[in-house]
Amino acid sequence: MAGLVGLGQQIKKEAKAGLLDVARQEASNQIVEEQMAQAKAASDASLYGTAIGIGGAYGASTAAAGSGMGATLAAAGPYAAVALAAAFLLNKLFG
């Protein structure tokens, strides 16, 4: 009978060790998934910032030919907004 009790305790010990390994792996997977989500958010922010900059620069360059500074900045806004919208939609479709 002592052999069966010892065998049962050994099986229980191995089962606990297996569950601990699975729990560690799950925690590691969750950390990696969180890091990937943060990297995606940073990538999206960079993409949108670049799109706004390019659109604004294009709008400012087209309006700068004979206008004052105020008109140049006002003309850059719509181009920046269109560039941001395009970047957002393309990122949602292909990102």
MMTF fields as JSON, N, C-alpha, C and O atoms, coordinates in Angstrom:
{
  "mmtfVersion": "1.0.0",
  "mmtfProducer": "UNKNOWN",
  "numBonds": 379,
  "numAtoms": 380,
  "numGroups": 95,
  "numChains": 1,
  "numModels": 1,
  "chainsPerModel": [1],
  "groupsPerChain": [95],
  "chainIdList": ["A"],
  "bondAtomList": [4, 2, 8, 6, 12, 10, 16, 14, 20, 18, 24, 22, 28, 26, 32, 30, 36, 34, 40, 38, 44, 42, 48, 46, 52, 50, 56, 54, 60, 58, 64, 62, 68, 66, 72, 70, 76, 74, 80, 78, 84, 82, 88, 86, 92, 90, 96, 94, 100, 98, 104, 102, 108, 106, 112, 110, 116, 114, 120, 118, 124, 122, 128, 126, 132, 130, 136, 134, 140, 138, 144, 142, 148, 146, 152, 150, 156, 154, 160, 158, 164, 162, 168, 166, 172, 170, 176, 174, 180, 178, 184, 182, 188, 186, 192, 190, 196, 194, 200, 198, 204, 202, 208, 206, 212, 210, 216, 214, 220, 218, 224, 222, 228, 226, 232, 230, 236, 234, 240, 238, 244, 242, 248, 246, 252, 250, 256, 254, 260, 258, 264, 262, 268, 266, 272, 270, 276, 274, 280, 278, 284, 282, 288, 286, 292, 290, 296, 294, 300, 298, 304, 302, 308, 306, 312, 310, 316, 314, 320, 318, 324, 322, 328, 326, 332, 330, 336, 334, 340, 338, 344, 342, 348, 346, 352, 350, 356, 354, 360, 358, 364, 362, 368, 366, 372, 370, 376, 374],
  "bondOrderList": [1, 1, 1, 1, 1, 1, 1, 1, 1, 1, 1, 1, 1, 1, 1, 1, 1, 1, 1, 1, 1, 1, 1, 1, 1, 1, 1, 1, 1, 1, 1, 1, 1, 1, 1, 1, 1, 1, 1, 1, 1, 1, 1, 1, 1, 1, 1, 1, 1, 1, 1, 1, 1, 1, 1, 1, 1, 1, 1, 1, 1, 1, 1, 1, 1, 1, 1, 1, 1, 1, 1, 1, 1, 1, 1, 1, 1, 1, 1, 1, 1, 1, 1, 1, 1, 1, 1, 1, 1, 1, 1, 1, 1, 1],
  "groupList": [{"groupName": "MET", "atomNameList": ["N", "CA", "C", "O"], "elementList": ["N", "C", "C", "O"], "formalChargeList": [0, 0, 0, 0], "bondAtomList": [1, 0, 2, 1, 3, 2], "bondOrderList": [1, 1, 2], "singleLetterCode": "M", "chemCompType": "L-PEPTIDE LINKING"}, {"groupName": "ALA", "atomNameList": ["N", "CA", "C", "O"], "elementList": ["N", "C", "C", "O"], "formalChargeList": [0, 0, 0, 0], "bondAtomList": [1, 0, 2, 1, 3, 2], "bondOrderList": [1, 1, 2], "singleLetterCode": "A", "chemCompType": "L-PEPTIDE LINKING"}, {"groupName": "GLY", "atomNameList": ["N", "CA", "C", "O"], "elementList": ["N", "C", "C", "O"], "formalChargeList": [0, 0, 0, 0], "bondAtomList": [1, 0, 2, 1, 3, 2], "bondOrderList": [1, 1, 2], "singleLetterCode": "G", "chemCompType": "PEPTIDE LINKING"}, {"groupName": "LEU", "atomNameList": ["N", "CA", "C", "O"], "elementList": ["N", "C", "C", "O"], "formalChargeList": [0, 0, 0, 0], "bondAtomList": [1, 0, 2, 1, 3, 2], "bondOrderList": [1, 1, 2], "singleLetterCode": "L", "chemCompType": "L-PEPTIDE LINKING"}, {"groupName": "VAL", "atomNameList": ["N", "CA", "C", "O"], "elementList": ["N", "C", "C", "O"], "formalChargeList": [0, 0, 0, 0], "bondAtomList": [1, 0, 2, 1, 3, 2], "bondOrderList": [1, 1, 2], "singleLetterCode": "V", "chemCompType": "L-PEPTIDE LINKING"}, {"groupName": "GLN", "atomNameList": ["N", "CA", "C", "O"], "elementList": ["N", "C", "C", "O"], "formalChargeList": [0, 0, 0, 0], "bondAtomList": [1, 0, 2, 1, 3, 2], "bondOrderList": [1, 1, 2], "singleLetterCode": "Q", "chemCompType": "L-PEPTIDE LINKING"}, {"groupName": "ILE", "atomNameList": ["N", "CA", "C", "O"], "elementList": ["N", "C", "C", "O"], "formalChargeList": [0, 0, 0, 0], "bondAtomList": [1, 0, 2, 1, 3, 2], "bondOrderList": [1, 1, 2], "singleLetterCode": "I", "chemCompType": "L-PEPTIDE LINKING"}, {"groupName": "LYS", "atomNameList": ["N", "CA", "C", "O"], "elementList": ["N", "C", "C", "O"], "formalChargeList": [0, 0, 0, 0], "bondAtomList": [1, 0, 2, 1, 3, 2], "bondOrderList": [1, 1, 2], "singleLetterCode": "K", "chemCompType": "L-PEPTIDE LINKING"}, {"groupName": "GLU", "atomNameList": ["N", "CA", "C", "O"], "elementList": ["N", "C", "C", "O"], "formalChargeList": [0, 0, 0, 0], "bondAtomList": [1, 0, 2, 1, 3, 2], "bondOrderList": [1, 1, 2], "singleLetterCode": "E", "chemCompType": "L-PEPTIDE LINKING"}, {"groupName": "ASP", "atomNameList": ["N", "CA", "C", "O"], "elementList": ["N", "C", "C", "O"], "formalChargeList": [0, 0, 0, 0], "bondAtomList": [1, 0, 2, 1, 3, 2], "bondOrderList": [1, 1, 2], "singleLetterCode": "D", "chemCompType": "L-PEPTIDE LINKING"}, {"groupName": "ARG", "atomNameList": ["N", "CA", "C", "O"], "elementList": ["N", "C", "C", "O"], "formalChargeList": [0, 0, 0, 0], "bondAtomList": [1, 0, 2, 1, 3, 2], "bondOrderList": [1, 1, 2], "singleLetterCode": "R", "chemCompType": "L-PEPTIDE LINKING"}, {"groupName": "SER", "atomNameList": ["N", "CA", "C", "O"], "elementList": ["N", "C", "C", "O"], "formalChargeList": [0, 0, 0, 0], "bondAtomList": [1, 0, 2, 1, 3, 2], "bondOrderList": [1, 1, 2], "singleLetterCode": "S", "chemCompType": "L-PEPTIDE LINKING"}, {"groupName": "ASN", "atomNameList": ["N", "CA", "C", "O"], "elementList": ["N", "C", "C", "O"], "formalChargeList": [0, 0, 0, 0], "bondAtomList": [1, 0, 2, 1, 3, 2], "bondOrderList": [1, 1, 2], "singleLetterCode": "N", "chemCompType": "L-PEPTIDE LINKING"}, {"groupName": "TYR", "atomNameList": ["N", "CA", "C", "O"], "elementList": ["N", "C", "C", "O"], "formalChargeList": [0, 0, 0, 0], "bondAtomList": [1, 0, 2, 1, 3, 2], "bondOrderList": [1, 1, 2], "singleLetterCode": "Y", "chemCompType": "L-PEPTIDE LINKING"}, {"groupName": "THR", "atomNameList": ["N", "CA", "C", "O"], "elementList": ["N", "C", "C", "O"], "formalChargeList": [0, 0, 0, 0], "bondAtomList": [1, 0, 2, 1, 3, 2], "bondOrderList": [1, 1, 2], "singleLetterCode": "T", "chemCompType": "L-PEPTIDE LINKING"}, {"groupName": "PRO", "atomNameList": ["N", "CA", "C", "O"], "elementList": ["N", "C", "C", "O"], "formalChargeList": [0, 0, 0, 0], "bondAtomList": [1, 0, 2, 1, 3, 2], "bondOrderList": [1, 1, 2], "singleLetterCode": "P", "chemCompType": "L-PEPTIDE LINKING"}, {"groupName": "PHE", "atomNameList": ["N", "CA", "C", "O"], "elementList": ["N", "C", "C", "O"], "formalChargeList": [0, 0, 0, 0], "bondAtomList": [1, 0, 2, 1, 3, 2], "bondOrderList": [1, 1, 2], "singleLetterCode": "F", "chemCompType": "L-PEPTIDE LINKING"}],
  "groupTypeList": [0, 1, 2, 3, 4, 2, 3, 2, 5, 5, 6, 7, 7, 8, 1, 7, 1, 2, 3, 3, 9, 4, 1, 10, 5, 8, 1, 11, 12, 5, 6, 4, 8, 8, 5, 0, 1, 5, 1, 7, 1, 1, 11, 9, 1, 11, 3, 13, 2, 14, 1, 6, 2, 6, 2, 2, 1, 13, 2, 1, 11, 14, 1, 1, 1, 2, 11, 2, 0, 2, 1, 14, 3, 1, 1, 1, 2, 15, 13, 1, 1, 4, 1, 3, 1, 1, 1, 16, 3, 3, 12, 7, 3, 16, 2],
  "groupIdList": [1, 2, 3, 4, 5, 6, 7, 8, 9, 10, 11, 12, 13, 14, 15, 16, 17, 18, 19, 20, 21, 22, 23, 24, 25, 26, 27, 28, 29, 30, 31, 32, 33, 34, 35, 36, 37, 38, 39, 40, 41, 42, 43, 44, 45, 46, 47, 48, 49, 50, 51, 52, 53, 54, 55, 56, 57, 58, 59, 60, 61, 62, 63, 64, 65, 66, 67, 68, 69, 70, 71, 72, 73, 74, 75, 76, 77, 78, 79, 80, 81, 82, 83, 84, 85, 86, 87, 88, 89, 90, 91, 92, 93, 94, 95],
  "secStructList": [7, 2, 2, 2, 2, 2, 2, 2, 2, 2, 2, 2, 2, 2, 2, 2, 2, 2, 2, 2, 2, 2, 2, 2, 2, 2, 2, 2, 2, 2, 2, 2, 2, 2, 2, 2, 2, 2, 2, 2, 2, 2, 2, 2, 2, 2, 2, 2, 2, 2, 2, 2, 2, 2, 2, 2, 2, 2, 2, 2, 2, 2, 2, 6, 6, 6, 7, 7, 2, 2, 2, 2, 2, 2, 2, 2, 2, 2, 2, 2, 2, 2, 2, 2, 2, 2, 2, 2, 2, 2, 2, 2, 2, 2, 7],
  "xCoordList": [0.81, 0.0, 0.855, 0.488, 2.002, 2.879, 3.392, 3.655, 3.538, 3.996, 2.991, 3.372, 1.7, 0.66, 0.583, 0.391, 0.731, 0.707, 1.896, 1.755, 3.065, 4.256, 4.116, 4.538, 3.522, 3.308, 2.324, 2.515, 1.287, 0.307, 0.927, 0.639, 1.771, 2.434, 3.387, 3.497, 4.068, 4.978, 4.211, 4.64, 3.078, 2.244, 1.717, 1.692, 1.298, 0.805, 1.904, 1.653, 3.113, 4.251, 4.545, 4.786, 4.526, 4.788, 3.686, 3.956, 2.455, 1.332, 1.449, 1.209, 1.815, 2.002, 3.127, 3.014, 4.211, 5.334, 4.894, 5.283, 4.091, 3.583, 2.687, 2.783, 1.811, 0.933, 1.724, 1.383, 2.762, 3.608, 4.303, 4.411, 4.774, 5.41, 4.432, 4.778, 3.218, 2.197, 1.865, 1.703, 1.766, 1.469, 2.59, 2.324, 3.836, 4.966, 4.934, 5.173, 4.641, 4.572, 3.45, 3.62, 2.323, 1.195, 1.547, 1.233, 2.188, 2.608, 3.601, 3.529, 4.512, 5.489, 4.791, 5.137, 3.819, 3.068, 2.304, 2.24, 1.725, 0.985, 1.916, 1.538, 3.11, 4.074, 4.462, 4.525, 4.716, 5.093, 3.952, 4.192, 2.723, 1.576, 1.421, 1.108, 1.633, 1.547, 2.639, 2.386, 3.845, 4.931, 4.632, 4.933, 4.04, 3.688, 2.608, 2.659, 1.647, 0.593, 1.171, 0.776, 2.104, 2.739, 3.57, 3.573, 4.277, 5.07, 4.171, 4.516, 3.016, 2.064, 1.524, 1.402, 1.201, 0.692, 1.747, 1.425, 2.993, 4.071, 4.28, 4.516, 4.193, 4.332, 3.211, 3.453, 1.992, 0.857, 1.029, 0.784, 1.448, 1.644, 2.718, 2.57, 3.77, 4.836, 4.318, 4.62, 3.547, 2.984, 2.093, 2.204, 1.207, 0.278, 1.013, 0.667, 2.011, 2.8, 3.533, 3.593, 4.086, 4.778, 3.802, 4.117, 2.626, 1.621, 1.192, 1.055, 0.978, 0.602, 1.722, 1.462, 2.951, 4.089, 4.223, 4.453, 4.081, 4.199, 3.047, 3.264, 1.832, 0.684, 0.778, 0.488, 1.181, 1.335, 2.435, 2.285, 3.538, 4.641, 4.223, 4.568, 3.487, 3.018, 2.052, 2.155, 1.117, 0.175, 0.863, 0.505, 1.838, 2.566, 3.38, 3.467, 3.972, 4.788, 3.93, 4.364, 2.719, 1.856, 1.287, 1.023, 1.092, 0.521, 1.579, 1.244, 2.831, 3.879, 4.315, 5.088, 3.862, 4.337, 4.153, 5.089, 2.994, 2.802, 2.007, 1.474, 1.916, 1.073, 1.913, 3.122, 1.252, 1.91, 1.94, 1.412, 2.558, 2.728, 1.389, 1.208, 0.454, -0.844, -1.606, -2.202, -1.592, -2.278, -1.596, -2.252, -0.282, 0.462, 0.086, -0.154, 0.032, -0.334, -1.783, -2.094, -2.671, -4.074, -4.245, -5.093, -3.453, -3.553, -2.972, -3.357, -2.068, -1.438, -2.384, -2.244, -3.34, -4.246, -5.037, -5.027, -5.728, -6.506, -5.64, -6.042, -4.467, -3.58, -3.12, -3.034, -2.831, -2.423, -3.564, -3.339, -4.787, -5.944, -6.196, -6.508, -6.062, -6.261, -5.176, -5.46, -3.935, -2.831, -3.049, -2.8, -3.509, -3.782, -4.902, -4.802, -5.968, -7.085, -6.634, -7.009, -5.839, -5.346, -4.456, -4.573, -3.57, -2.682, -3.485, -3.181, -4.499, -5.33, -6.055, -6.057, -6.676, -7.423, -6.501, -6.817, -5.371, -4.444, -3.885, -3.68, -3.635, -3.146, -4.2, -3.865, -5.455, -6.522, -6.727, -7.027, -6.567, -6.742, -5.584, -5.797, -4.357, -3.184, -2.287, -1.326, -2.577, -1.693, -1.966, -1.27],
  "yCoordList": [-1.188, 0.0, 1.254, 2.262, 1.193, 2.365, 2.698, 3.862, 1.688, 1.931, 2.718, 3.57, 2.445, 3.18, 4.634, 5.537, 4.855, 6.219, 7.013, 8.166, 6.376, 7.041, 7.344, 8.404, 6.414, 6.62, 7.767, 8.586, 7.82, 8.908, 10.253, 11.236, 10.311, 11.57, 12.009, 13.198, 11.049, 11.36, 11.911, 12.878, 11.288, 11.759, 13.167, 14.02, 13.402, 14.729, 15.769, 16.874, 15.432, 16.345, 16.684, 17.844, 15.679, 15.907, 16.739, 17.574, 16.505, 17.279, 18.747, 19.63, 19.008, 20.391, 21.068, 22.235, 20.334, 20.892, 21.231, 22.261, 20.364, 20.624, 21.842, 22.651, 21.984, 23.154, 24.444, 25.472, 24.4, 25.583, 25.965, 27.149, 24.979, 25.266, 25.929, 26.892, 25.409, 25.98, 27.412, 28.289, 27.648, 28.997, 29.964, 31.108, 29.521, 30.38, 30.706, 31.846, 29.709, 29.932, 30.901, 31.762, 30.762, 31.665, 33.096, 34.033, 33.27, 34.609, 35.197, 36.381, 34.385, 34.843, 35.238, 36.251, 34.448, 34.777, 36.08, 36.872, 36.308, 37.546, 38.753, 39.8, 38.621, 39.719, 40.03, 41.194, 38.997, 39.192, 39.839, 40.732, 39.404, 40.002, 41.473, 42.289, 41.826, 43.227, 44.057, 45.181, 43.515, 44.233, 44.443, 45.497, 43.433, 43.568, 44.633, 45.395, 44.687, 45.699, 47.098, 48.029, 47.252, 48.551, 48.961, 50.132, 48.009, 48.309, 48.718, 49.62, 48.062, 48.426, 49.828, 50.599, 50.165, 51.507, 52.567, 53.62, 52.296, 53.242, 53.377, 54.475, 52.276, 52.302, 53.111, 53.898, 52.918, 53.676, 55.167, 55.983, 55.521, 56.937, 57.553, 58.686, 56.831, 57.314, 57.49, 58.489, 56.528, 56.605, 57.83, 58.57, 58.046, 59.169, 60.502, 61.46, 60.57, 61.799, 62.121, 63.278, 61.098, 61.3, 61.755, 62.649, 61.15, 61.536, 62.982, 63.72, 63.389, 64.782, 65.72, 66.759, 65.361, 66.203, 66.33, 67.424, 65.219, 65.262, 66.058, 66.894, 65.798, 66.544, 68.026, 68.86, 68.35, 69.758, 70.436, 71.585, 69.736, 70.315, 70.534, 71.551, 69.591, 69.749, 70.931, 71.751, 71.012, 72.127, 73.468, 74.453, 73.501, 74.752, 75.136, 76.318, 74.17, 74.493, 74.966, 75.821, 74.428, 74.874, 76.258, 77.001, 76.618, 77.913, 78.992, 80.176, 78.616, 79.578, 80.418, 81.359, 80.123, 80.814, 82.327, 83.066, 82.807, 84.248, 84.696, 85.806, 83.886, 84.196, 84.551, 84.322, 85.108, 85.366, 84.108, 83.067, 84.214, 83.05, 82.512, 81.297, 83.394, 82.946, 82.139, 81.113, 82.591, 81.867, 80.534, 79.539, 80.524, 79.288, 78.241, 77.085, 78.628, 77.682, 77.226, 76.064, 78.136, 77.767, 76.781, 75.891, 76.931, 76.032, 74.661, 73.676, 74.575, 73.299, 72.368, 71.148, 72.922, 72.125, 71.078, 69.909, 71.461, 70.447, 69.337, 68.173, 69.687, 68.668, 67.694, 66.486, 68.243, 67.391, 66.47, 65.302, 66.993, 66.177, 65.06, 63.932, 65.375, 64.346, 63.286, 62.094, 63.708, 62.744, 61.853, 60.65, 62.417, 61.628, 60.624, 59.461, 61.075, 60.166, 59.029, 57.874, 59.354, 58.316, 57.323, 56.114, 57.829, 56.94, 56.045, 54.86, 56.599, 55.826, 54.696, 53.548, 55.049, 54.038, 52.957, 51.769, 53.366, 52.372, 51.488, 50.292, 52.057, 51.265, 50.256, 49.124, 50.66, 49.735, 48.636, 47.495, 48.978, 47.98, 47.009, 45.808, 47.508, 46.689, 46.485, 45.72, 47.15, 47.073, 45.973, 45.834],
  "zCoordList": [0.0, 0.0, 0.0, -0.604, 0.681, 0.725, -0.656, -0.961, -1.496, -2.86, -3.669, -4.472, -3.469, -4.186, -3.728, -4.542, -2.427, -1.894, -2.438, -2.845, -2.438, -2.965, -4.447, -4.91, -5.196, -6.62, -6.849, -7.748, -6.044, -6.151, -5.85, -6.533, -4.841, -4.504, -5.617, -5.919, -6.218, -7.316, -8.52, -9.15, -8.83, -9.947, -9.658, -10.545, -8.415, -8.028, -8.168, -8.65, -7.754, -7.844, -9.308, -9.643, -10.17, -11.587, -12.24, -13.103, -11.824, -12.355, -11.965, -12.788, -10.72, -10.274, -11.046, -11.422, -11.28, -12.038, -13.466, -14.015, -14.051, -15.401, -15.448, -16.371, -14.456, -14.398, -14.202, -14.787, -13.398, -13.212, -14.511, -14.831, -15.259, -16.553, -17.517, -18.202, -17.562, -18.444, -18.018, -18.867, -16.722, -16.222, -16.579, -16.948, -16.474, -16.849, -18.337, -18.734, -19.152, -20.594, -20.952, -21.815, -20.299, -20.554, -20.163, -20.897, -19.028, -18.611, -19.608, -19.935, -20.082, -21.072, -22.372, -22.979, -22.798, -24.014, -23.87, -24.811, -22.704, -22.476, -22.528, -23.054, -21.997, -22.03, -23.473, -23.869, -24.245, -25.651, -26.432, -27.244, -26.199, -26.882, -26.517, -27.384, -25.261, -24.833, -25.499, -25.932, -25.582, -26.24, -27.725, -28.284, -28.354, -29.766, -29.963, -30.928, -29.068, -29.158, -28.978, -29.68, -28.04, -27.829, -29.035, -29.416, -29.641, -30.835, -31.992, -32.756, -32.128, -33.187, -32.971, -33.922, -31.734, -31.432, -31.743, -32.294, -31.396, -31.692, -33.195, -33.698, -33.9, -35.359, -36.001, -36.916, -35.523, -36.052, -35.798, -36.686, -34.598, -34.272, -35.167, -35.623, -35.412, -36.294, -37.719, -38.372, -38.199, -39.544, -39.693, -40.671, -38.72, -38.808, -38.697, -39.389, -37.842, -37.736, -39.03, -39.447, -39.661, -40.934, -42.009, -42.795, -42.05, -43.043, -42.859, -43.834, -41.612, -41.348, -41.789, -42.396, -41.488, -41.887, -43.386, -43.901, -44.093, -45.55, -46.165, -47.042, -45.706, -46.227, -45.927, -46.784, -44.718, -44.357, -45.15, -45.567, -45.361, -46.141, -47.582, -48.183, -48.138, -49.517, -49.611, -50.523, -48.667, -48.68, -48.496, -49.142, -47.626, -47.406, -48.631, -48.964, -49.301, -50.476, -51.64, -52.411, -51.784, -52.88, -52.618, -53.564, -51.366, -51.033, -50.854, -50.818, -50.741, -50.422, -51.607, -51.426, -52.787, -53.981, -53.895, -54.2, -53.495, -53.443, -52.239, -52.232, -51.252, -50.1, -48.886, -48.852, -47.904, -46.632, -45.78, -46.17, -44.623, -43.749, -43.249, -43.166, -42.916, -42.418, -43.449, -43.122, -44.686, -45.754, -46.023, -46.333, -45.904, -46.125, -45.083, -45.431, -43.815, -42.763, -42.89, -42.628, -43.292, -43.461, -44.611, -44.544, -45.658, -46.809, -46.494, -47.124, -45.548, -45.221, -44.472, -44.559, -43.74, -42.923, -43.68, -43.293, -44.754, -45.485, -46.084, -46.093, -46.577, -47.128, -46.038, -46.259, -44.868, -43.749, -43.332, -43.015, -43.333, -42.95, -43.963, -43.583, -45.242, -46.278, -46.171, -46.288, -45.952, -45.814, -44.6, -44.671, -43.49, -42.291, -42.549, -42.157, -43.21, -43.505, -44.418, -44.211, -45.418, -46.337, -45.601, -45.801, -44.753, -43.997, -43.06, -42.922, -42.42, -41.508, -42.245, -41.801, -43.388, -44.135, -44.693, -44.621, -45.245, -45.783, -44.68, -44.89, -43.514, -42.389, -41.926, -41.575, -41.925, -41.516, -42.559, -42.208, -43.842, -44.883, -44.98, -45.151, -44.875, -45.143, -43.934, -44.008, -42.823, -41.661, -40.722, -39.716]
}
